[in-house]
Amino acid sequence: MARIGIIGNEGRMGHALARAIEAAGHENAGGVDRGGDVAALADRSDTLVDFTAPSALEANLHAAVGAGIPILIGTTGLTDVHHALIDKASLAIPVLQTGNTSLGVTLLAHLVKEAAARLGPEWDIEVLEMHHRMKVDAPSGTALLLGEAAAEGRGIDFHAPEGPGRYGHTGPREPGSIGFASLRGGTVAGEHSVILAGPQERLTLSHSAEDRMIFAHGAVRGAVWLIGQPAGRYMMRQVLGL
């Protein structure tokens, strides 16, 4: 039984994580929210889960390193500066950072990578996602994760989109590019599709999130998996042995 600390325990994901920890038979070591003592939480935990905001990442990593325990980071909207902080922390502790903790999405990313590698560059790749009206970042962390998987399959460098999607007179589609489209509305928990459009045929790989609990259950599984791992930076696909 692992003692799991929740950073951001008052948010929607925080409440879902508390239920998932109980359902998995682990111990909820407690939680902190904005302004809380993360270091004290880390000292009484075996592993931490962070679903807060990019601005809190540095302090949360510092607390995990100080306590010498792993941390799973599900916060989205991270920049290159944040990823550099994660890289530095991973020299001392196990860190798993992901745009989506769903086990289904983890497998989807694997399938996207395989499809992109096997179908070849003549197949255009587009990533479509839709989320609830309150989501503040776009494209979603999951959409970027799927784009990275496609780029890895193609053996090309991944470039996250800059600015809004296509609008106006854009000219023809740039060969080899990976396109993104983001939709917002209602209470959609998460819809993601990767469209591979080839000559006279089209393949769509999709995932639908029906309840926020899928992310909580995956995060708990990942956080527990991190315990006992050597220092380093990990991905959800390693939790599934992919």
C-alpha positions, 0 to 999 in steps of 0.5 A: 500500500502506497501513501499518495500525496495530492497536489491540487486536492481541492480541484476536480482532479484532486477530488477524483484522485482521492476516490481513485486512491481509495478504490485502488486500496492505497493510502491518501497521504493528504493534499495541498492546494494553492499556498499549502505546504507542499514540502510537508506533504512530500515528507509524509508521502511515498509519491506525489501527483500534481495536477495544478498549474504551470506556475506551481511546478518549480515549487512542487518539483523542489518539494519532491526532490527535497523529500527524495520521492517520485512525482507524477505531473499531469499539469498541461500548458507547460513551456520549454522552461518547465520541461527544463525544470523537469529534466533537472529534477529527474536527475535526482528522482523519478519523474513522470510527466504526461499530457494525459494519464488515461491508459486508453490514450496511452495505448492510442499514442502507441498506435498512432506512432505505429500507424505514422511509421508504417503508412509513410509520408504520403499520408497527411496527419491531423489531430482533432480534439474537443474539451469542455468550455472551461479548458484554458489551453489549446491544443490540449496536452493530449493532442500534443502528446499524440502529435509527438507520437506521430512525429516520432513514428515519422522520424521527424522533429515535433513542432508544437503549433504556434497561434490559432489554427488555419484561417483565411487564405493559408495556401495548400497544406505543407507536406509532412506537417502535423495539423491541429484543430481545437474545439471547446464547448459544453461539458466534454471531458475529452475527445481526441482523433488522429486522422491519417488521410492517404490517397483515396482512403482515410484512417481515424484513430480515436479516444473518448473520455466518458468520465474524469475518473479514467485520468485519476485511475491512470494517474494513481497507477502511474504514481505507484509504478514510479515508486522504486524506479531509478531517477529519470524521466518517464512516460505513461507508455512505460507504465503499460510496458510499451 
